[in-house]
Amino acid sequence: MLKKSRSAKSGTCTLTFALPTPSLDGPVSVVGTFNGWVPGAHPLKKRSNGMSSASVTVPLGTTVTFRYLGDGGKWFDDIDADRVTVEGSVVAV
């Protein structure tokens, strides 16, 4: 699940990346253009609602490309993104 929270006042958008915790096989992080594709920079953390999530804030008007990186180097995309390309999941804010 991908959630966008726009703030016209600050000119930013907070993207929240969330996956059901039971579906995760070990640690997962979200990696993309917002963090220089650095693995582990934004790990998904377990929440009390049964989800694991991480959030980032980017300027409005930004196009973000990202992927999830799971345990053992397994990459996967987010079907809730605006589109999925060979480079990864893409969302415009």
PEMOFEN-V496204 format. One record per residue. N is the residue number from 1. NEAR is the number of other ideal C-beta (glycine too) atoms within 10 Angstrom. Layout:
n=N near=NEAR
n=N near=NEAR
//
This chain:
n=1 near=12
n=2 near=17
n=3 near=12
n=4 near=13
n=5 near=12
n=6 near=12
n=7 near=11
n=8 near=8
n=9 near=6
n=10 near=11
n=11 near=10
n=12 near=15
n=13 near=21
n=14 near=15
n=15 near=21
n=16 near=15
n=17 near=25
n=18 near=19
n=19 near=19
n=20 near=11
n=21 near=16
n=22 near=9
n=23 near=9
n=24 near=16
n=25 near=10
n=26 near=8
n=27 near=13
n=28 near=22
n=29 near=18
n=30 near=28
n=31 near=21
n=32 near=25
n=33 near=15
n=34 near=17
n=35 near=16
n=36 near=8
n=37 near=14
n=38 near=10
n=39 near=13
n=40 near=10
n=41 near=15
n=42 near=21
n=43 near=13
n=44 near=20
n=45 near=12
n=46 near=11
n=47 near=11
n=48 near=5
n=49 near=10
n=50 near=9
n=51 near=18
n=52 near=20
n=53 near=18
n=54 near=19
n=55 near=14
n=56 near=17
n=57 near=13
n=58 near=18
n=59 near=10
n=60 near=13
n=61 near=9
n=62 near=14
n=63 near=11
n=64 near=21
n=65 near=17
n=66 near=25
n=67 near=19
n=68 near=21
n=69 near=21
n=70 near=17
n=71 near=10
n=72 near=7
n=73 near=7
n=74 near=11
n=75 near=11
n=76 near=13
n=77 near=16
n=78 near=20
n=79 near=9
n=80 near=13
n=81 near=19
n=82 near=14
n=83 near=9
n=84 near=15
n=85 near=10
n=86 near=4
n=87 near=12
n=88 near=20
n=89 near=23
n=90 near=18
n=91 near=21
n=92 near=13
n=93 near=18
//
